[in-house]
Amino acid sequence: MVTIGIECESTEANAYGVGRNVQMLLEQLASRRDIRVIKYHKDRIPSFSLYYYCVLPVRILFDRPDVMFFPNYMLPFGIFCKTIVVLTNDFFYEMYSKHLPLRYRLAYRIFGTHAAQKATMIMTHSQASKDEMVKLWGLDEKRIFVNYLGVL
């Protein structure tokens, strides 16, 4: 049996976009007997940063999933299992957009670059996104897979 951890913060409110895709993924995985799913929610943690960079890595360390899926662009520091992170074109736009405050652009650059460099695999939604990641960050294209429908 394979244990998959899924960061589910995006499913806590009205799910659309990433949250909707995560819910669909969870529905598909629920029917599989060979997969155990651990869902990680932040609903009881008062601060996103406290949850994402302190509580979540500690919980993952104790739960020891075989693989962790991070659908929300960022890979927390201190994760030592295999990881899949979703990166898309809008992420790159937010890193370099002059319309966003500097603090947001810096956060996206720091944590996005960390995710791109440290994730075991990167999922994106188009060949163009994959090509951009290879070009901008010099990533090995074998680590990036294209999921055109946005669901596994």
PyMOL commands that set and color helices and strands:
alter all, ss='L'
color gray80, all
select helices_A, chain A and resi 9-11+18-30+48-63+89-96+102-118+127-137+141-143
alter helices_A, ss='H'
color red, helices_A
select strands_A, chain A and resi 2-7+35-40+67-70+82-86+121-124+144-146
alter strands_A, ss='S'
color yellow, strands_A
deselect
rebuild
show_as cartoon
